């Protein structure tokens, strides 16, 4: 499962009072969000990557809060935020994604 699916399962587990599985799926979603944040290239992404980083930090903090409070509403808030980011990403064509990835690799290879 990805982050979105993990959050949805965690929300169901909160509602069913299955705290062990809730924790497992919140941890999985948080790990994915943290990985996305750590993969941002602030040199190439500038203000956009800084804003995304802040948003990822906020989402991870809210998931921790949701886990502590067993609050499905908070998980739902993060699901909506993450869905917005994913929706924007999904609108980028596959060829544009590959082109951006290649440019990033080339800059890394030449030491920029």
Residue pairs with C-beta under 8 A, 6 or more apart in sequence:
1 9
1 25
1 28
2 32
3 28
3 29
3 32
3 33
3 36
3 82
4 29
4 79
4 82
4 83
4 86
6 25
6 26
6 28
6 29
6 32
7 25
7 26
7 29
7 63
7 75
7 78
7 79
7 82
8 79
9 21
9 25
10 21
10 22
10 25
10 26
10 29
10 63
10 66
10 67
10 75
11 72
11 75
11 76
11 79
13 19
13 21
13 22
13 25
14 22
14 66
14 70
14 71
14 72
14 75
15 72
17 70
19 70
22 67
22 70
23 67
26 63
26 64
26 66
26 67
26 75
29 63
29 78
30 60
30 63
30 64
33 56
33 59
33 60
33 63
33 82
34 56
34 60
36 52
36 56
37 52
37 53
37 56
37 57
37 60
40 49
40 52
40 53
41 49
41 104
42 49
42 50
42 53
43 112
44 104
44 107
45 52
52 85
55 81
55 85
58 81
59 78
59 81
59 82
62 74
62 77
62 78
63 74
63 75
63 78
65 71
65 74
66 72
66 74
66 75
66 78
